[in-house]
Amino acid sequence: MSLDKATVASIATLARLRVPDDRLEPMVGDLNAILGFVEQLNQVNTDGVEPLANVTGHALPQREDAVTDGGYPERVTLNAPDPAGDFYAVPKVVE
């Protein structure tokens, strides 16, 4: 399938895009290249390949839920202007 300038202008109108006339010709080339690539993809033999409907059917690897960092609150609160024990003290923002 090959597109011409009038077809690209019509597609732009349907997509509610304002494309100046001087940009239509380069867009014709770009869209024809995209359609050519899609035609190449259609030629790929996919016999025996099950379609992927969604990605949630696959299990993700699990890792152990363990603390790997932390345990030094004195270093964390070292720069706190007004520490409250092992925590940062912040001004009240909700009344």
All heavy atoms as an XYZ file, in Angstrom:
711
protein
N       0.847     -1.175      0.000
C       0.000      0.000      0.000
C       0.888      1.232      0.000
O       1.859      1.335      0.731
C      -0.893     -0.020      1.244
C      -1.759      1.192      1.373
S      -2.789      1.041      2.846
C      -3.842      2.419      2.584
N       0.546      2.169     -0.836
C       1.318      3.395     -0.943
C       0.385      4.582     -0.751
O      -0.719      4.625     -1.280
C       1.987      3.461     -2.314
O       2.759      4.630     -2.400
N       0.838      5.526      0.033
C       0.042      6.723      0.303
C       0.482      7.869     -0.589
O       1.642      7.951     -0.984
C       0.213      7.138      1.768
C      -0.193      6.116      2.819
C       0.127      6.637      4.207
C      -1.669      5.806      2.704
N      -0.455      8.747     -0.909
C      -0.114      9.952     -1.655
C      -0.378     11.170     -0.761
O      -0.827     11.048      0.375
C      -0.892     10.029     -2.967
C      -2.401     10.041     -2.760
O      -2.848      9.919     -1.606
O      -3.127     10.179     -3.758
N      -0.089     12.330     -1.302
C      -0.194     13.572     -0.540
C      -1.625     13.836     -0.079
O      -1.853     14.253      1.064
C       0.320     14.733     -1.408
C       0.693     15.954     -0.663
C       1.361     16.941     -1.625
C       1.745     18.214     -0.927
N       2.406     19.160     -1.804
N      -2.613     13.556     -0.930
C      -4.014     13.793     -0.574
C      -4.452     12.860      0.558
O      -5.192     13.267      1.465
C      -4.903     13.603     -1.792
N      -4.001     11.605      0.509
C      -4.371     10.657      1.551
C      -3.762     11.057      2.893
O      -4.419     10.977      3.925
C      -3.913      9.235      1.167
O      -4.430      8.915     -0.120
C      -4.379      8.214      2.176
N      -2.507     11.501      2.873
C      -1.857     11.943      4.111
C      -2.565     13.173      4.667
O      -2.773     13.290      5.884
C      -0.355     12.203      3.875
C       0.282     12.852      5.084
C       0.355     10.903      3.540
N      -2.979     14.083      3.810
C      -3.722     15.268      4.259
C      -5.048     14.843      4.881
O      -5.469     15.400      5.908
C      -3.951     16.220      3.097
N      -5.703     13.851      4.301
C      -6.958     13.352      4.849
C      -6.741     12.686      6.204
O      -7.523     12.879      7.133
C      -7.584     12.369      3.862
O      -8.736     11.794      4.403
N      -5.684     11.902      6.327
C      -5.356     11.253      7.601
C      -5.069     12.306      8.666
O      -5.517     12.190      9.812
C      -4.156     10.293      7.435
C      -4.562      9.102      6.567
C      -3.641      9.817      8.786
C      -3.405      8.228      6.145
N      -4.335     13.339      8.305
C      -4.034     14.408      9.250
C      -5.314     15.102      9.713
O      -5.471     15.432     10.892
C      -3.080     15.413      8.620
N      -6.243     15.309      8.794
C      -7.527     15.933      9.157
C      -8.303     15.042     10.113
O      -8.855     15.517     11.110
C      -8.364     16.216      7.895
O      -7.620     17.061      7.024
C      -9.674     16.879      8.248
N      -8.339     13.739      9.827
C      -9.043     12.805     10.704
C      -8.414     12.758     12.094
O      -9.109     12.574     13.095
C      -9.061     11.407     10.088
C      -9.924     11.234      8.848
C      -9.695      9.856      8.243
C     -11.387     11.432      9.198
N      -7.100     12.911     12.152
C      -6.389     12.902     13.434
C      -6.400     14.273     14.100
O      -5.793     14.447     15.156
C      -4.954     12.436     13.224
N      -7.069     15.223     13.457
C      -7.150     16.598     13.959
C      -5.761     17.227     14.130
O      -5.474     17.889     15.120
C      -7.940     16.664     15.257
C      -9.369     16.191     15.105
C     -10.187     16.543     16.324
N     -11.516     15.967     16.271
C     -12.542     16.495     15.639
N     -12.407     17.603     14.963
N     -13.727     15.915     15.661
N      -4.916     16.972     13.127
C      -3.579     17.560     13.086
C      -3.537     18.615     11.998
O      -4.020     18.388     10.890
C      -2.524     16.488     12.794
C      -2.381     15.380     13.830
C      -1.419     14.322     13.332
C      -1.928     15.945     15.158
N      -2.964     19.744     12.303
C      -2.793     20.786     11.298
C      -1.379     20.638     10.736
O      -0.396     20.933     11.415
C      -2.985     22.170     11.927
C      -2.992     23.276     10.896
C      -3.281     24.632     11.525
N      -4.520     24.581     12.302
C      -4.627     25.050     13.554
N      -3.595     25.586     14.159
N      -5.772     24.984     14.197
N      -1.302     20.146      9.506
C      -0.005     19.919      8.863
C       0.120     20.891      7.703
O      -0.697     20.880      6.785
C       0.110     18.463      8.352
C       1.458     18.234      7.691
C      -0.108     17.475      9.490
N       1.150     21.746      7.732
C       1.340     22.669      6.613
C       1.637     21.904      5.317
O       2.156     20.789      5.336
C       2.541     23.517      7.024
C       2.824     23.195      8.444
C       2.128     21.932      8.786
N       1.310     22.517      4.191
C       1.506     21.863      2.893
C       2.959     21.483      2.637
O       3.230     20.462      2.002
C       1.005     22.767      1.761
C      -0.510     22.851      1.730
O      -1.161     21.939      2.284
O      -1.039     23.829      1.162
N       3.899     22.292      3.125
C       5.316     21.984      2.876
C       5.794     20.781      3.706
O       6.838     20.211      3.420
C       6.196     23.206      3.150
C       6.091     23.681      4.585
O       5.024     23.512      5.199
O       7.095     24.244      5.084
N       5.025     20.347      4.704
C       5.397     19.182      5.518
C       4.699     17.901      5.058
O       5.010     16.818      5.542
C       5.047     19.433      6.992
C       5.942     20.399      7.706
C       7.326     19.833      7.971
N       7.240     18.628      8.760
C       7.965     17.536      8.538
N       8.842     17.507      7.562
N       7.820     16.481      9.294
N       3.751     18.023      4.119
C       3.015     16.840      3.678
C       3.894     15.868      2.901
O       3.820     14.653      3.100
C       1.810     17.247      2.826
C       0.599     17.768      3.593
C      -0.481     18.211      2.621
C       0.067     16.717      4.544
N       4.728     16.388      2.012
C       5.557     15.509      1.182
C       6.547     14.681      2.019
O       6.649     13.466      1.813
C       6.293     16.328      0.118
C       6.851     15.489     -1.016
C       5.754     14.731     -1.764
O       4.702     15.305     -2.063
O       5.975     13.532     -2.045
N       7.274     15.280      2.980
C       8.136     14.442      3.817
C       7.334     13.426      4.650
O       7.790     12.308      4.881
C       8.839     15.433      4.742
C       8.742     16.747      4.069
C       7.499     16.703      3.249
N       6.120     13.818      5.048
C       5.295     12.906      5.832
C       4.832     11.727      4.980
O       4.698     10.614      5.487
C       4.100     13.654      6.418
C       3.383     12.886      7.499
S       2.105     13.850      8.302
C       3.099     14.904      9.333
N       4.609     11.959      3.695
C       4.248     10.865      2.784
C       5.359      9.828      2.782
O       5.111      8.623      2.907
C       3.986     11.404      1.355
C       3.905     10.271      0.355
C       2.728     12.237      1.323
N       6.588     10.280      2.674
C       7.726      9.352      2.680
C       7.845      8.599      3.998
O       8.088      7.392      4.015
N       7.662      9.311      5.114
C       7.767      8.673      6.424
C       6.680      7.621      6.617
O       6.961      6.502      7.068
C       7.671      9.716      7.540
C       8.860     10.653      7.580
O       9.916     10.311      7.002
O       8.737     11.730      8.208
N       5.442      7.959      6.287
C       4.348      7.009      6.466
C       4.478      5.814      5.528
O       4.160      4.681      5.900
C       3.001      7.705      6.276
C       2.620      8.689      7.391
C       1.320      9.399      7.041
C       2.495      7.983      8.717
N       4.945      6.032      4.304
C       5.171      4.910      3.387
C       6.269      3.989      3.909
O       6.188      2.765      3.761
C       5.506      5.412      1.982
C       4.264      5.811      1.213
O       3.198      5.240      1.397
N       4.397      6.816      0.374
N       7.302      4.565      4.532
C       8.358      3.736      5.120
C       7.812      2.905      6.273
O       8.149      1.721      6.422
C       9.513      4.620      5.590
N       6.951      3.504      7.091
C       6.348      2.769      8.204
C       5.475      1.639      7.676
O       5.538      0.497      8.163
C       5.526      3.724      9.096
C       6.459      4.680      9.833
C       4.665      2.948     10.085
C       5.761      5.817     10.543
N       4.655      1.931      6.668
C       3.805      0.883      6.091
C       4.634     -0.219      5.440
O       4.264     -1.397      5.489
C       2.830      1.489      5.086
C       1.734      2.358      5.691
C       0.899      2.997      4.585
C       0.857      1.546      6.621
N       5.758      0.141      4.845
C       6.654     -0.871      4.273
C       7.212     -1.791      5.346
O       7.324     -3.009      5.153
N       7.547     -1.218      6.504
C       8.054     -2.030      7.605
C       6.965     -2.957      8.128
O       7.222     -4.123      8.445
C       8.578     -1.130      8.726
C       9.139     -1.891      9.886
C      10.297     -2.633      9.766
C       8.491     -1.878     11.109
C      10.810     -3.342     10.837
C       8.992     -2.580     12.182
C      10.152     -3.323     12.046
N       5.735     -2.470      8.210
C       4.622     -3.316      8.656
C       4.402     -4.457      7.671
O       4.122     -5.598      8.075
C       3.344     -2.462      8.851
C       2.128     -3.343      9.091
C       3.527     -1.482      9.994
N       4.533     -4.190      6.382
C       4.394     -5.255      5.386
C       5.487     -6.302      5.557
O       5.249     -7.504      5.390
C       4.416     -4.665      3.977
C       3.145     -3.916      3.624
C       3.217     -3.244      2.259
O       4.203     -3.464      1.517
O       2.282     -2.492      1.936
N       6.702     -5.873      5.900
C       7.782     -6.826      6.179
C       7.437     -7.688      7.389
O       7.689     -8.891      7.401
C       9.102     -6.107      6.437
C       9.776     -5.566      5.219
C      11.084     -4.885      5.574
O      11.394     -4.637      6.749
N      11.873     -4.566      4.569
N       6.882     -7.077      8.431
C       6.500     -7.834      9.614
C       5.403     -8.844      9.301
O       5.374     -9.937      9.874
C       6.022     -6.885     10.725
C       7.090     -6.037     11.385
C       6.460     -5.084     12.391
C       8.131     -6.898     12.067
N       4.504     -8.502      8.386
C       3.440     -9.422      8.011
C       3.973    -10.651      7.281
O       3.302    -11.677      7.218
C       2.387     -8.715      7.152
C       1.499     -7.802      7.964
O       1.317     -8.006      9.159
N       0.951     -6.783      7.324
N       5.171    -10.573      6.729
C       5.756    -11.695      6.008
C       6.467    -12.684      6.933
O       6.838    -13.764      6.510
C       6.737    -11.194      4.953
C       6.079    -10.397      3.851
C       7.086     -9.778      2.904
O       8.289     -9.951      3.061
N       6.595     -9.029      1.927
N       6.636    -12.323      8.200
C       7.315    -13.200      9.146
C       6.439    -14.409      9.443
O       5.241    -14.279      9.689
C       7.638    -12.431     10.454
C       8.215    -13.366     11.508
C       8.589    -11.296     10.174
N       7.037    -15.595      9.405
C       6.301    -16.825      9.671
C       6.087    -16.958     11.182
O       7.029    -17.112     11.947
C       7.078    -18.027      9.144
C       6.330    -19.317      9.356
O       5.166    -19.327      9.738
N       7.008    -20.428      9.092
N       4.840    -16.890     11.595
C       4.508    -17.007     13.014
C       3.694    -18.261     13.301
O       2.998    -18.322     14.321
C       3.726    -15.762     13.484
O       2.558    -15.623     12.686
C       4.567    -14.512     13.397
N       3.793    -19.250     12.436
C       3.072    -20.506     12.655
C       3.579    -21.166     13.936
O       4.783    -21.280     14.168
C       3.274    -21.471     11.483
C       2.615    -20.959     10.211
O       1.728    -20.087     10.326
O       3.005    -21.415      9.122
N       2.664    -21.571     14.774
C       3.029    -22.250     16.017
C       3.399    -21.310     17.148
O       3.735    -21.763     18.233
N       3.345    -20.017     16.919
C       3.647    -19.050     17.971
C       2.334    -18.600     18.581
O       1.479    -18.045     17.904
C       4.431    -17.835     17.424
C       4.687    -16.828     18.529
C       5.724    -18.285     16.787
N       2.194    -18.857     19.874
C       0.961    -18.484     20.551
C       0.938    -16.976     20.783
O       1.929    -16.394     21.228
C       0.873    -19.221     21.887
C      -0.440    -19.053     22.600
C      -0.500    -19.881     23.870
O       0.163    -20.917     23.932
O      -1.216    -19.457     24.787
N      -0.185    -16.326     20.488
C      -0.252    -14.878     20.705
C      -0.147    -14.539     22.188
O      -0.620    -15.273     23.042
C      -1.625    -14.471     20.175
C      -2.229    -15.676     19.578
C      -1.406    -16.852     19.921
N       0.482    -13.415     22.477
C       0.624    -12.949     23.844
C      -0.510    -11.974     24.120
O      -0.516    -10.843     23.649
C       1.974    -12.252     24.035
C       2.268    -11.725     25.423
C       2.327    -12.867     26.428
C       3.581    -10.975     25.433
N      -1.505    -12.428     24.862
C      -2.664    -11.590     25.151
C      -2.367    -10.578     26.243
O      -2.842     -9.458     26.208
C      -3.847    -12.469     25.553
N      -1.605    -10.994     27.246
C      -1.206    -10.063     28.301
C       0.062    -10.590     28.965
O       0.440    -11.735     28.793
C      -2.321     -9.852     29.336
C      -2.709    -11.130     30.037
O      -1.858    -11.929     30.403
N      -4.005    -11.339     30.227
N       0.674     -9.759     29.736
C       1.944    -10.135     30.358
C       1.765    -10.568     31.803
O       2.734    -10.905     32.466
C       2.958     -8.978     30.282
C       3.322     -8.679     28.851
C       2.442     -7.745     30.983
N       0.535    -10.553     32.291
C       0.334    -10.891     33.697
C       0.292    -12.388     33.948
O       0.282    -12.809     35.089
C      -0.979    -10.261     34.223
O      -2.060    -10.747     33.435
C      -0.923     -8.754     34.164
N       0.274    -13.184     32.921
C       0.240    -14.630     33.107
C       1.584    -15.232     33.438
O       1.699    -16.437     33.645
N       2.606    -14.427     33.490
C       3.952    -14.924     33.748
C       4.348    -14.608     35.184
O       4.086    -13.523     35.695
C       4.952    -14.278     32.787
C       4.592    -14.497     31.347
N       4.737    -15.705     30.732
C       4.070    -13.669     30.430
C       4.333    -15.599     29.481
N       3.919    -14.377     29.273
N       4.998    -15.562     35.829
C       5.441    -15.359     37.209
C       6.755    -14.590     37.217
O       7.653    -14.835     36.400
C       5.621    -16.702     37.897
N       6.858    -13.662     38.121
C       8.083    -12.901     38.283
C       8.966    -13.569     39.328
O       8.454    -14.176     40.279
C       7.766    -11.460     38.715
C       6.986    -10.630     37.706
C       6.621     -9.282     38.324
C       7.813    -10.413     36.463
N      10.273    -13.466     39.178
C      11.145    -14.065     40.197
C      10.975    -13.354     41.526
O      10.831    -12.138     41.584
C      12.554    -13.859     39.621
C      12.419    -12.761     38.637
C      11.024    -12.812     38.126
N      10.962    -14.109     42.585
C      10.806    -13.563     43.921
C      12.165    -13.513     44.613
O      13.024    -14.355     44.397
C       9.851    -14.435     44.739
C       8.461    -14.556     44.135
C       7.697    -13.252     44.220
O       7.685    -12.611     45.252
N       7.066    -12.860     43.128
N      12.337    -12.514     45.448
C      13.566    -12.428     46.233
C      13.182    -12.421     47.702
O      12.054    -12.121     48.079
C      14.355    -11.175     45.889
C      13.630     -9.885     46.184
C      14.547     -8.683     45.910
N      13.827     -7.443     46.021
C      13.565     -6.811     47.159
N      13.978     -7.326     48.285
N      12.901     -5.682     47.174
N      14.143    -12.734     48.528
C      13.905    -12.753     49.957
C      13.664    -11.332     50.453
O      14.357    -10.401     50.056
C      15.122    -13.352     50.668
C      14.971    -13.458     52.153
C      16.220    -14.014     52.824
O      17.074    -14.573     52.118
O      16.317    -13.873     54.041
N      12.683    -11.166     51.306
C      12.364     -9.859     51.862
C      13.233     -9.640     53.093
O      12.860     -9.987     54.220
C      10.882     -9.786     52.224
C      10.457     -8.390     52.619
O      11.210     -7.442     52.332
O       9.378     -8.248     53.212
N      14.418     -9.094     52.869
C      15.374     -8.901     53.956
C      15.926     -7.484     53.904
O      16.096     -6.915     52.823
C      16.518     -9.906     53.835
N      16.207     -6.929     55.054
C      16.804     -5.605     55.140
C      18.266     -5.717     54.722
O      19.019     -6.517     55.278
C      16.703     -5.037     56.572
C      17.412     -3.707     56.672
C      15.254     -4.915     56.980
N      18.640     -4.939     53.718
C      20.026     -4.991     53.248
C      20.778     -3.702     53.517
O      21.950     -3.598     53.207
C      20.056     -5.273     51.730
O      19.328     -4.232     51.072
C      19.429     -6.621     51.408
N      20.081     -2.704     54.050
C      20.725     -1.430     54.334
C      19.999     -0.793     55.518
O      18.836     -1.076     55.780
C      20.646     -0.505     53.117
C      21.562      0.701     53.249
O      22.441      0.693     54.123
O      21.379      1.657     52.483
N      20.666      0.076     56.207
C      20.033      0.783     57.308
C      20.600      0.335     58.642
O      21.653     -0.302     58.727
N      19.878      0.679     59.697
C      20.329      0.295     61.025
C      21.307      1.291     61.632
O      21.989      0.959     62.592
N      21.398      2.484     61.065
C      22.289      3.502     61.622
C      21.576      4.854     61.640
O      21.920      5.772     60.919
C      23.600      3.588     60.843
C      23.475      3.426     59.349
C      23.155      4.507     58.539
C      23.674      2.199     58.740
C      23.037      4.378     57.184
C      23.559      2.056     57.379
C      23.241      3.147     56.604
O      23.116      3.022     55.251
N      20.558      4.992     62.504
C      19.774      6.231     62.537
C      20.595      7.456     62.928
O      20.270      8.564     62.516
C      18.687      5.943     63.568
C      19.201      4.821     64.382
C      20.090      4.030     63.478
N      21.629      7.290     63.700
C      22.441      8.450     64.085
C      23.120      9.082     62.875
O      23.276     10.297     62.814
C      23.467      8.056     65.158
C      24.515      7.043     64.724
C      24.018      5.601     64.654
O      22.952      5.307     65.218
O      24.707      4.784     64.019
N      23.504      8.287     61.883
C      24.092      8.841     60.659
C      23.034      9.490     59.793
O      23.296     10.486     59.118
C      24.816      7.753     59.879
C      26.126      7.345     60.513
C      26.850      6.200     59.833
N      26.745      6.171     58.386
C      26.962      5.077     57.673
N      27.280      3.947     58.248
N      26.853      5.121     56.357
N      21.829      8.927     59.791
C      20.751      9.453     58.960
C      20.289     10.806     59.482
O      20.042     11.738     58.729
C      19.575      8.450     58.901
C      18.378      9.050     58.192
C      20.006      7.169     58.209
N      20.176     10.939     60.781
C      19.672     12.181     61.373
C      20.776     13.161     61.721
O      20.529     14.167     62.380
C      18.850     11.865     62.639
O      19.686     11.168     63.558
C      17.616     11.060     62.293
N      21.970     12.920     61.269
C      23.106     13.794     61.588
C      22.878     15.216     61.092
O      23.232     16.183     61.772
C      24.390     13.221     60.976
C      25.697     13.905     61.350
C      25.949     13.741     62.844
C      26.841     13.309     60.566
N      22.283     15.389     59.921
C      22.052     16.722     59.363
C      20.678     17.290     59.702
O      20.319     18.359     59.220
C      22.203     16.697     57.838
C      23.632     16.452     57.428
O      24.545     16.829     58.139
N      23.827     15.813     56.291
N      19.893     16.592     60.505
C      18.564     17.079     60.853
C      18.689     18.317     61.726
O      19.421     18.314     62.716
C      17.780     16.003     61.580
N      17.979     19.405     61.389
C      18.092     20.619     62.206
C      17.482     20.439     63.592
O      17.952     21.039     64.553
C      17.322     21.671     61.405
C      16.452     20.909     60.485
C      17.112     19.587     60.239
N      16.442     19.602     63.703
C      15.778     19.402     64.989
C      15.376     17.935     65.110
O      14.207     17.579     64.975
C      14.543     20.313     65.070
C      13.881     20.249     66.437
O      14.574     19.914     67.416
O      12.666     20.517     66.501
N      16.362     17.038     65.354
C      16.004     15.618     65.420
C      15.154     15.317     66.653
O      15.287     15.940     67.690
C      17.349     14.912     65.492
C      18.292     15.918     66.029
C      17.776     17.262     65.600
N      14.269     14.337     66.488
C      13.447     13.864     67.602
C      13.806     12.404     67.828
O      13.187     11.502     67.283
C      11.973     14.029     67.276
N      14.840     12.177     68.577
C      15.328     10.818     68.777
C      15.971     10.320     67.496
O      16.906     10.928     66.979
N      15.446      9.226     66.969
C      15.975      8.656     65.719
C      15.180      9.116     64.504
O      15.274      8.524     63.434
C      15.938      7.127     65.785
C      16.930      6.572     66.795
O      17.852      7.312     67.176
O      16.771      5.406     67.195
N      14.381     10.180     64.650
C      13.499     10.623     63.582
C      13.726     12.099     63.274
O      14.281     12.843     64.089
C      12.037     10.409     63.964
C      11.724      8.990     64.317
C      11.673      8.570     65.640
C      11.486      8.047     63.320
C      11.395      7.257     65.969
C      11.194      6.740     63.652
C      11.152      6.333     64.973
N      13.263     12.529     62.094
C      13.252     13.939     61.730
C      11.996     14.581     62.326
O      10.912     14.006     62.234
C      13.201     14.109     60.204
C      14.535     14.005     59.525
C      15.049     12.763     59.161
C      15.267     15.121     59.217
C      16.267     12.664     58.531
C      16.479     15.046     58.566
C      16.972     13.809     58.240
O      18.170     13.714     57.617
N      12.124     15.737     62.894
C      10.977     16.499     63.350
C      10.623     17.488     62.249
O      11.479     18.220     61.749
C      11.306     17.230     64.633
N       9.350     17.486     61.852
C       8.895     18.374     60.797
C       7.758     19.241     61.323
O       7.053     18.839     62.248
C       8.436     17.586     59.552
C       9.596     16.844     58.927
C       7.321     16.638     59.883
N       7.550     20.414     60.738
C       6.455     21.266     61.200
C       5.102     20.633     60.874
O       4.944     19.931     59.880
C       6.639     22.568     60.422
C       7.742     22.369     59.482
C       8.361     21.051     59.717
N       4.123     20.911     61.696
C       2.777     20.410     61.492
C       2.172     21.144     60.290
O       2.242     22.360     60.207
C       1.943     20.672     62.743
C       0.547     20.147     62.665
C      -0.183     20.403     63.964
C      -1.606     19.944     63.896
N      -2.330     20.194     65.140
N       1.596     20.369     59.351
C       1.018     20.991     58.160
C      -0.476     20.774     58.068
O      -1.139     21.357     57.242
C       1.696     20.470     56.871
C       3.135     20.908     56.809
C       1.587     18.962     56.773
N      -1.043     19.923     58.925
C      -2.470     19.653     58.916
C      -3.024     20.048     60.272
O      -2.466     19.712     61.314
C      -2.758     18.168     58.657
C      -4.238     17.882     58.697
C      -2.173     17.731     57.334
N      -4.123     20.778     60.256
C      -4.715     21.188     61.540
C      -5.941     20.376     61.841
O      -6.610     19.876     61.039
C      -5.076     22.676     61.469
C      -3.829     23.516     61.417
C      -4.154     25.004     61.501
O      -5.132     25.360     62.183
O      -3.439     25.774     60.882
